[in-house]
Amino acid sequence: EILAIKYKWSESNYQIYVYTAVIFGLGIFGYIWHQTVYGGSDIAGYVVFFFWALMGLITIATGLFTPALAMHMANNFFIKVPLTDRISFLEMFL
């Protein structure tokens, strides 16, 4: 906000800069978090970065964190749960 006042940015420019910083910031945070928690994972770093950046974009677009959280939980479900367990879980809804 101090830079916006100093350089006399318009409100729309300020929002663009903040939203871009939030999206990239969350992508970087997700990448660092993934490397710390899942250091031995073979998932490429750019995939993790873009997944978290997409979650940031969804959060900004909706104004809510819950859609991004649901996306993250669904992603973890389909990655961590074996295929046979996923099929039996999904059969409950058919």
Secondary structure, DSSP 8 states (H G I E B T S, - for coil): -HHHHHTT--HHHHHHHHHHHHHHHHHHHHHHHHHHH-TT--S-HHHHHHHHHHHHHHHHHHS-SHHHHHHHHHHHHHHHS-HHHHHHHHHTT-
